[in-house]
Amino acid sequence: MKEPPGEIQNSSPPAARLDLRGTPCPLNFIRSKLALEKLEPGALLRVELDAGEPERMVAEGLRGEGHQLELQRLADGAVALLIHRRGG
C-alpha cells in the first residue's frame, strides 16, 4: 500500500529535536525552518508543538516548502512533527 503524498515512508531516528510547546505563531514556524536549514538534505527533525493552530501553521508552511511530514499525537495533548528535510 502506498503512503499518502507528503508522508514519510521510512523513518530513521531524528538528527535533531526541537521542543516548541508554548511558543506562539509564527515564531514556532521560523524556529522550525531555521533548525531544518542546519540539517543535511534528507535528515529528520522532530518538532514538538501545541496542537491546533501551531500544528497547522508549521505543518502547512513546511509542506509548502517541499518537506515531508509525519504527525504523532503525544500523551500530553501536544503533537510531534517528524520533518524530512527536502533535498538540495
C-alpha positions, 0 to 999 in steps of 0.5 A: 500500500502506498503512503499518502503524498507528503508522508514519510515512508521510512523513518530513521531516528531524528538528527535533531529535536526541537521542543516548541510547546508554548511558543506562539505563531509564527515564531514556532514556524521560523524556529522550525525552518531555521533548525531544518536549514542546519540539517543535511538534505534528507535528515529528520527533525522532530518538532514538538508543538501545541496542537491546533493552530501551531500544528497547522501553521508549521505543518502547512508552511513546511509542506509548502516548502517541499518537506515531508511530514509525519504527525504523532499525537503525544500523551500530553495533548501536544503533537510531534512533527517528524520533518524530512528535510527536502533535498538540495 
